[in-house]
Amino acid sequence: MTAKDVIVRWSETVSNSTIKAYLFDLRSCWDWAKDKYHLEGLNPWRDRIGRIKVQPREHDIPISIAEFQAIIATFKFHRTYTFYAEFVIFVSHTACRFGEAAELRWKHLDAGFSKTWIQAAISSGHVNKKGTKTEKFRAVVLSDTVKSMLLERYERVKPQPDDRVFPAVKGGSMNDQYFRARVWKPILSIYNIDYTRPYNIRHSATSHAHQKKGADLAALAEQTGHSKRVLIDTYLHGTDRECLFVDFGEPEE
């Protein structure tokens, strides 16, 4: 039975999002077995991942620009959550994954804070031994807002090159589950914004970059760490919430 046959069989009983999760696990298992047992041939699961299209769930509708502005302003000025404001600014302006931003070190930034190299990630306290989720390093060009924020943070913190840019409150690495439950969810409730996962910051920032700023797809794929196909199928969602179509109900005069 081929990989394609397996996917067809799965599609009879589970959703595309579940199939995609299976494929990520199988790809990792195959890569591990290939290194350990010297398997020959290409990973049969790797090229199948991008072919599975997952429709965005309702709570993954892109965060609007107005909502982003309200969320960031709340982080900045709320006494309880202001510690996380600069982290949220960075993630929302770079479309980095939570774990990539949480493991970012000062040595990964250039001298002028105009560019950063994403080459590591952390999840639930464990550093990814292969670097990022896709096992590829990438460079991200930073906006003036992020450059200014990082410069001010650097002057305030006086860090060492190997220090994390965004450590947890008590030091160490930030925990994604804690952030989601104890920080992100309360912030959304303050403005009565429907709950959406923190990961949707990445989806939304990517969608706005393409649809509002007209970012080139090839460059956007490079700086978000995806192939163009995966970027289009999984990450680029519509941001306009008005009707986009012509109303043919009234005759023209």
C-alpha positions in Angstrom: 0.0 0.0 0.0 1.4 3.4 -1.0 1.4 6.6 1.0 -1.4 7.9 -1.4 -3.5 4.8 -0.7 -3.1 5.3 3.1 -4.2 8.9 2.8 -7.3 7.9 0.8 -8.2 5.3 3.4 -7.8 7.9 6.2 -10.0 10.5 4.3 -12.9 8.1 4.7 -13.0 8.5 8.5 -11.0 11.6 9.6 -10.6 15.3 8.7 -7.8 16.8 6.6 -6.4 18.5 9.7 -6.1 15.1 11.4 -4.5 13.6 8.3 -2.0 16.4 8.2 -1.1 15.8 11.8 -0.6 12.1 11.0 1.7 13.0 8.1 3.9 15.3 10.2 4.4 12.5 12.7 5.1 9.9 10.0 7.6 12.3 8.3 9.5 12.7 11.6 9.4 9.0 12.3 10.7 8.1 8.9 13.6 10.7 9.2 14.5 9.3 12.6 14.5 5.7 11.3 16.5 6.7 8.2 19.3 8.1 10.3 19.2 5.2 12.8 18.7 2.3 10.5 20.1 3.7 7.2 16.9 3.4 5.3 17.3 4.1 1.6 15.0 6.2 -0.6 13.1 9.4 -0.2 10.7 10.0 2.7 7.3 9.0 1.1 5.4 11.2 3.6 7.3 14.4 3.1 5.8 15.6 -0.2 2.3 14.6 0.8 2.0 17.2 3.6 1.6 20.2 1.3 -1.1 18.4 -0.8 -3.5 18.2 2.1 -5.6 21.4 2.2 -7.0 22.4 5.6 -9.8 24.9 5.7 -9.5 27.5 8.4 -11.6 26.9 11.4 -13.9 29.7 12.4 -11.7 30.7 15.3 -8.8 30.9 12.8 -10.4 33.8 10.8 -7.6 36.3 10.6 -7.3 38.9 13.4 -8.2 42.2 11.9 -5.8 45.2 12.0 -8.1 47.0 14.4 -8.1 44.0 16.7 -4.3 43.7 16.5 -4.0 47.4 17.5 -6.4 46.9 20.4 -4.6 43.8 21.6 -1.1 45.4 21.4 -2.4 48.5 23.2 -3.9 46.4 26.0 -0.6 44.5 26.5 1.3 47.8 26.6 -0.8 49.5 29.2 -2.3 46.7 31.3 -0.5 46.4 34.6 -0.7 42.6 34.7 0.2 41.8 31.1 2.6 44.6 30.1 5.6 42.2 30.5 4.5 40.4 27.3 3.8 43.5 25.2 7.2 43.4 23.4 7.0 39.7 22.7 3.5 40.1 21.1 4.8 43.1 19.0 7.6 41.0 17.8 5.5 37.9 16.9 2.7 40.0 15.2 5.3 41.9 13.1 7.3 38.9 12.0 4.8 36.0 11.8 7.3 33.9 13.8 6.1 30.8 15.6 5.7 31.2 19.4 8.6 28.7 20.0 10.9 30.5 17.6 10.4 33.9 19.3 10.7 32.3 22.7 14.0 30.8 21.9 15.4 33.9 20.0 18.8 35.0 21.4 20.4 38.4 21.1 23.2 36.9 19.1 20.6 36.0 16.4 20.0 39.7 15.7 22.3 41.9 13.5 24.0 44.9 14.9 21.3 47.4 13.8 18.3 45.2 14.8 17.2 45.3 11.2 17.3 41.6 10.6 17.1 38.4 12.7 18.0 34.8 11.9 15.5 32.2 13.0 17.5 29.1 13.7 16.0 27.5 16.9 12.7 26.8 18.5 11.3 25.6 21.9 8.1 23.8 22.8 6.9 23.1 26.4 10.4 23.7 27.7 12.2 21.5 25.2 14.5 22.9 22.6 14.1 21.4 19.1 17.4 19.6 18.5 17.0 20.1 14.7 16.5 23.8 15.0 13.2 25.1 13.6 10.0 23.1 12.9 11.0 22.8 9.2 14.6 22.2 10.1 15.7 25.2 8.1 17.3 28.5 9.1 15.9 31.7 7.7 16.4 35.5 7.8 13.6 37.9 8.6 13.8 41.6 7.8 12.4 43.6 10.7 10.1 46.7 10.6 11.0 50.1 12.0 8.6 49.4 14.9 10.4 46.2 15.8 13.8 47.7 15.4 12.9 50.6 17.8 11.4 48.2 20.3 14.4 46.0 20.3 16.8 48.9 20.6 15.0 50.2 23.6 14.8 46.7 25.1 18.5 46.2 24.6 19.4 49.5 26.3 17.1 48.6 29.2 18.1 45.0 29.7 21.8 45.2 28.9 21.9 41.5 27.9 24.6 39.1 27.0 24.7 37.7 23.4 23.4 34.3 24.4 20.6 35.6 26.5 17.0 35.1 25.3 15.4 38.2 23.9 12.1 37.3 25.5 12.5 35.2 28.6 9.8 34.1 31.0 8.9 36.4 33.9 11.1 34.4 36.3 13.8 33.6 33.7 14.1 30.6 31.5 11.9 30.1 28.5 8.3 31.1 28.0 5.7 28.3 28.1 3.2 28.3 25.2 0.4 26.6 27.2 0.8 29.1 30.1 0.8 32.0 27.7 -2.4 30.8 25.9 -4.4 30.1 29.1 -3.1 32.8 31.5 -2.2 35.7 29.2 -3.7 35.5 25.7 -7.2 34.4 26.6 -7.7 37.1 29.3 -6.5 39.8 26.9 -9.0 38.8 24.3 -11.8 38.8 26.8 -11.1 42.4 27.8 -12.1 43.6 24.3 -14.7 40.9 23.8 -12.7 39.5 20.9 -13.8 35.9 20.0 -11.3 33.4 21.1 -8.6 32.5 18.6 -5.4 30.5 19.2 -2.2 32.5 19.7 -0.9 30.6 16.6 -3.4 32.7 14.6 -1.1 35.7 15.1 1.2 34.0 12.6 -1.7 33.2 10.2 -3.0 36.7 10.4 0.3 38.5 10.1 1.1 36.5 7.0 -2.3 37.1 5.4 -2.1 40.9 6.1 1.4 41.0 4.7 0.2 39.6 1.4 -3.3 41.2 1.1 -2.8 44.6 2.6 0.9 45.2 1.8 1.1 43.2 -1.3 4.1 41.2 -0.1 5.7 39.0 -2.8 4.8 35.4 -2.2 8.3 34.0 -2.8 9.8 36.5 -0.3 7.0 35.9 2.2 7.5 32.1 2.0 11.2 32.6 2.7 10.7 34.8 5.7 7.9 32.7 7.2 9.7 29.4 6.6 7.3 27.8 4.2 7.1 26.7 0.6 4.8 28.8 -1.6 2.4 25.9 -1.9 2.0 25.4 1.9 1.8 29.2 2.3 -1.1 29.5 0.0 -2.9 26.4 1.1 -2.6 26.8 4.8 -1.7 30.3 5.8 -3.1 32.9 3.4 -6.7 33.5 4.4 -8.9 36.4 3.3 -8.8 39.4 5.6 -11.6 41.5 4.0 -14.9 41.0 5.9 -17.1 42.9 3.5 -18.8 41.5 0.4 -16.2 41.4 -2.4 -18.7 40.7 -5.2 -20.7 42.8 -7.6 -24.4 43.2 -6.7 -26.4 42.4 -9.9 -29.7 43.1 -8.3 -30.1 46.7 -9.5 -29.9 47.7 -13.2 -27.4 50.4 -14.1 -29.0 53.7 -15.2 
